[in-house]
Amino acid sequence: MVVALVALAAAGGVWLYQQQAMETLRLQVSRELAQGQQQLRGAQEREAQAQLRGQALERELALVSARQNETQSQQAALSSMYEALTRNETQRVLAETEQTLAFASQQLQLAGNVDAALVGLNAIDQKLAALNRPELITLRKSIGHDIDQLKTQPYLDVVGIATRLDTLVAGVDKLPLAIDGYRDPKAKAGAPAPTNALQRFGGELWHEFRQLIQIRRIDKPDAMLLTPNEAFFLRENIKLRLLDARTALLMRNEAAFRSDLKAAGDYLKQYFDSSAPAVRNALASLDTLSRESLALKLPDLSASLSAVRQGRLATERAKP
């Protein structure tokens, strides 16, 4: 009993000690939690202040950027005004003249468009006349010489020739082939109509018998062997030849132009019905077009371009 009481007392003492330790630990944890919450609130306050400072910095940065953009815009406007005020009118006219001359030279060399080149040169001459500067006399003489040369050039109706080629292309599908007359022979007119059933039967029998063997004179054996598919591709080949001729016309390639027209005419003569009016008209048009001369020697504008460039260099050197 004594030992039991001593053990019970010892257990009670241990329990009391543990309770005190737990209470002490609880108090310590509570103090640490309170301190941590206080630190957390301090950190949140500091973070809020930092966010406010960041927003203020962003507003200041946006204001600085806006002022910088405004300053750049003002600087660009001032630069543009300064350039506009300091630009010499003669230099501006010479720059426009050089661009127009380059365009007119391209029209002459690439497309042979004499009318466009004349329009450009006349516009340049009017501008130079309105400017009335003595240093531009040489340039005006050179441009006047080029205008006189272009006015004496022979005229080539490119648009008219191209239109006639387009008309031929559109009419190829309607041209009759040489074999069409043999596929659909016309009935002979003036034959007496049968009067009774026996004569009708005899006439039909004789007609069918005659269809078994037919003897015809064929002057174009190759044309008689054309199938419908081959006839379609033949017409398409003629169209391609005529379109190639139009391309050669725009490029001033006289050899290719004549070659394509000759090939189209050979196809018409070989495979189409030459007795048909439409075919005869097409052949006549091809013959007329093949006699057109495309090899026109057009003058270049190198002298005027050289004169305007020298004028620009002289004006830039004379600028203070």
C-alpha positions in Angstrom: 0.0 0.0 0.0 2.8 2.4 0.9 4.5 1.6 -2.4 1.2 2.1 -4.3 0.6 5.4 -2.6 4.1 6.5 -3.3 3.6 5.5 -7.0 0.3 7.3 -7.1 1.8 10.4 -5.7 4.7 10.2 -8.1 2.3 9.8 -11.0 0.3 12.7 -9.8 3.4 14.8 -9.5 4.4 13.9 -13.0 0.9 14.7 -14.3 1.0 18.1 -12.6 4.4 18.7 -14.0 3.3 17.8 -17.5 0.2 20.1 -17.2 2.4 23.0 -16.1 4.8 22.3 -19.0 1.9 22.1 -21.4 0.5 25.3 -20.1 3.9 27.0 -20.4 4.3 25.7 -24.0 0.8 26.9 -24.9 1.5 30.3 -23.6 4.8 30.4 -25.4 3.2 29.3 -28.7 0.4 31.9 -28.2 3.0 34.6 -27.7 4.9 33.4 -30.8 1.7 33.3 -32.9 0.8 36.8 -31.8 4.2 38.0 -32.6 4.1 36.3 -36.0 0.7 37.9 -36.8 2.1 41.2 -35.8 5.0 40.7 -38.1 2.7 39.6 -40.9 0.6 42.7 -40.5 3.7 44.8 -40.6 4.8 43.0 -43.8 1.4 43.5 -45.3 1.5 47.2 -44.5 5.0 47.5 -46.0 3.8 45.6 -49.1 0.9 48.0 -49.4 3.2 51.0 -49.1 5.5 49.4 -51.7 2.6 48.9 -54.1 1.6 52.5 -53.6 5.1 53.7 -54.3 5.2 51.4 -57.4 2.0 52.9 -58.7 3.3 56.4 -58.1 6.5 55.5 -60.0 4.4 54.0 -62.9 2.4 57.2 -63.1 5.5 59.3 -63.1 7.1 57.0 -65.7 4.0 57.3 -67.9 4.1 61.1 -67.5 7.8 61.1 -68.5 7.1 58.9 -71.5 4.3 61.2 -72.6 6.5 64.2 -72.3 9.2 62.4 -74.2 6.8 61.4 -77.0 5.6 65.0 -77.1 9.1 66.3 -77.3 9.9 63.8 -80.1 6.8 64.9 -82.0 7.7 68.5 -81.6 11.3 67.7 -82.7 10.0 65.9 -85.8 7.7 68.7 -86.6 10.5 71.2 -86.2 12.7 69.1 -88.4 10.0 68.8 -91.1 9.4 72.5 -91.0 13.1 73.2 -91.2 13.5 70.8 -94.1 10.5 72.3 -95.9 11.8 75.8 -95.4 15.4 75.0 -96.4 14.4 72.8 -99.4 15.3 74.5 -102.7 12.4 74.6 -105.2 14.8 74.0 -108.0 16.0 70.8 -106.4 12.4 69.6 -105.9 11.6 70.2 -109.5 14.7 68.5 -110.7 13.9 65.5 -108.5 10.4 65.2 -109.9 11.9 65.7 -113.4 14.3 62.8 -112.9 11.5 60.5 -111.7 9.3 61.4 -114.6 12.1 60.9 -117.1 13.0 57.5 -115.6 9.3 56.4 -115.9 9.1 57.7 -119.5 12.3 55.8 -120.4 10.9 52.6 -119.0 7.7 53.0 -121.0 9.8 53.4 -124.1 12.2 50.6 -123.6 9.8 48.0 -122.1 6.4 48.8 -123.6 7.2 51.1 -126.5 4.6 53.5 -125.3 5.4 56.7 -127.1 2.3 58.5 -126.1 3.0 58.1 -122.3 6.6 59.2 -122.8 5.4 62.3 -124.7 2.9 63.2 -122.0 5.6 63.0 -119.3 8.1 65.0 -121.3 5.5 67.7 -122.1 4.6 68.0 -118.4 8.3 68.3 -117.5 8.8 71.1 -120.1 5.8 73.0 -118.7 7.2 72.8 -115.2 10.6 73.9 -116.2 9.1 76.8 -118.3 7.1 77.9 -115.2 10.2 77.8 -113.1 12.2 79.9 -115.6 15.7 79.4 -114.2 18.8 80.1 -116.3 20.6 77.0 -115.0 17.9 74.8 -116.5 18.3 76.0 -120.1 20.5 73.0 -121.1 18.0 70.6 -119.6 15.1 72.2 -121.5 17.0 71.9 -124.7 17.7 68.3 -124.2 14.0 67.5 -123.3 12.8 69.5 -126.4 15.1 67.5 -128.6 13.7 64.2 -127.2 10.1 65.5 -127.7 10.8 66.3 -131.4 12.3 62.8 -131.9 9.3 61.1 -130.3 6.9 63.1 -132.4 8.5 61.9 -135.6 8.3 58.2 -134.7 5.9 56.0 -136.8 2.7 55.1 -135.0 2.0 51.4 -134.1 -1.6 50.7 -133.2 -0.8 48.1 -130.4 -4.3 48.3 -129.0 -5.9 47.8 -132.4 -3.7 44.8 -133.2 -4.3 43.2 -129.8 -8.1 43.7 -130.3 -8.0 42.0 -133.6 -6.1 39.1 -132.1 -8.6 38.8 -129.3 -11.4 38.7 -131.9 -9.6 35.9 -133.7 -9.2 34.0 -130.5 -12.9 34.4 -129.7 -13.9 33.1 -133.2 -11.8 30.0 -133.4 -14.5 27.8 -131.8 -16.9 28.8 -134.5 -14.7 28.1 -137.5 -15.8 24.9 -139.4 -13.4 22.1 -139.8 -12.8 20.4 -143.2 -14.2 17.2 -141.9 -17.5 18.8 -140.8 -18.8 18.7 -144.4 -18.2 15.0 -144.7 -19.7 14.1 -141.3 -23.0 16.0 -142.0 -23.5 15.8 -145.8 -26.4 17.9 -147.1 -29.3 16.1 -148.7 -29.7 16.7 -152.4 -32.6 19.0 -153.3 -35.1 18.4 -156.1 -35.5 14.6 -155.5 -39.1 13.5 -156.1 -41.0 12.5 -153.0 -42.2 8.9 -152.9 -45.9 8.4 -153.6 -46.6 5.0 -152.0 -45.3 2.7 -149.3 -43.4 0.5 -151.8 -41.5 3.5 -153.3 -40.7 4.7 -149.8 -39.4 1.3 -148.8 -37.4 1.1 -151.9 -36.0 4.6 -151.4 -34.9 3.9 -147.8 -33.4 0.6 -148.9 -31.4 2.3 -151.7 -30.3 5.0 -149.3 -29.0 2.5 -146.7 -27.2 0.6 -149.5 -25.5 3.7 -150.7 -24.4 4.6 -147.2 -22.4 1.3 -147.1 -19.9 2.4 -149.7 -19.1 6.1 -150.4 -16.4 7.4 -152.7 -15.3 10.9 -152.2 -12.3 13.0 -153.2 -10.3 14.1 -150.1 -7.7 16.8 -150.7 -6.8 17.0 -146.9 -6.3 13.4 -145.7 -4.9 14.6 -142.3 -7.9 16.7 -141.7 -10.2 13.7 -142.2 -8.5 11.7 -139.4 -9.3 14.3 -136.7 -11.3 12.9 -133.8 -13.5 15.3 -131.7 -11.0 15.3 -128.9 -8.2 16.1 -131.4 -10.3 18.9 -132.9 -10.8 20.4 -129.5 -7.1 20.4 -128.8 -6.4 21.8 -132.3 -8.6 24.8 -131.6 -7.0 25.3 -128.2 -3.5 25.2 -129.8 -4.6 27.9 -132.3 -5.8 30.0 -129.4 -2.5 29.6 -127.6 -0.6 30.6 -130.8 -2.7 33.8 -131.1 -2.2 34.6 -127.4 1.5 34.1 -127.8 1.4 36.5 -130.8 -0.3 39.1 -128.6 2.5 38.7 -126.0 5.1 39.0 -128.7 3.3 42.2 -129.9 3.6 43.7 -126.4 7.2 42.8 -126.2 8.0 44.1 -129.7 9.3 40.6 -130.7 8.6 40.7 -134.4 10.1 37.3 -135.2 8.0 35.5 -132.6 4.9 37.5 -133.6 5.2 36.4 -137.3 6.1 32.8 -136.3 2.9 32.5 -134.2 0.7 34.0 -136.8 2.2 31.7 -139.5 1.6 28.6 -137.4 -2.0 29.7 -136.7 -2.5 30.3 -140.5 -1.0 26.9 -141.3 -3.4 25.2 -138.9 -6.4 26.9 -140.5 -5.3 26.0 -144.0 -4.6 22.4 -143.2 -7.5 21.4 -140.9 -10.3 23.9 -141.6 -12.7 24.4 -144.4 -11.0 27.0 -146.6 -14.2 27.6 -148.6 -16.1 28.8 -145.5 -16.4 32.7 -145.3 -15.4 32.7 -141.7 -12.2 30.8 -142.4 -11.3 33.0 -145.4 -11.8 36.1 -143.2 -9.6 34.7 -140.5 -6.9 33.9 -142.9 -7.1 37.4 -144.4 -6.8 38.9 -141.0 -3.8 36.8 -140.2 -2.1 37.8 -143.4 -2.8 41.5 -142.8 -1.4 41.2 -139.2 1.7 39.4 -140.3 2.6 42.4 -142.5 2.7 44.7 -139.5 6.2 46.0 -138.6 6.9 45.9 -134.9 10.7 46.6 -135.1 10.5 50.4 -134.3 13.7 51.9 -133.2 12.7 54.2 -130.3 15.1 56.8 -128.9 16.3 56.6 -125.4 16.2 59.5 -122.9 19.7 59.0 -121.6 20.8 62.6 -122.6 18.0 64.2 -120.7 18.6 62.0 -117.7 22.2 62.9 -117.7 21.4 66.6 -118.0 18.9 66.5 -115.0 21.4 64.7 -112.8 24.1 67.1 -113.6 21.7 70.0 -112.8 20.9 68.4 -109.5 24.6 68.1 -108.7 25.3 71.7 -109.7 22.4 72.9 -107.5 23.5 71.0 -104.5 27.0 72.3 -104.8 25.8 75.8 -105.1 23.7 75.5 -101.9 25.2 77.5 -99.1 
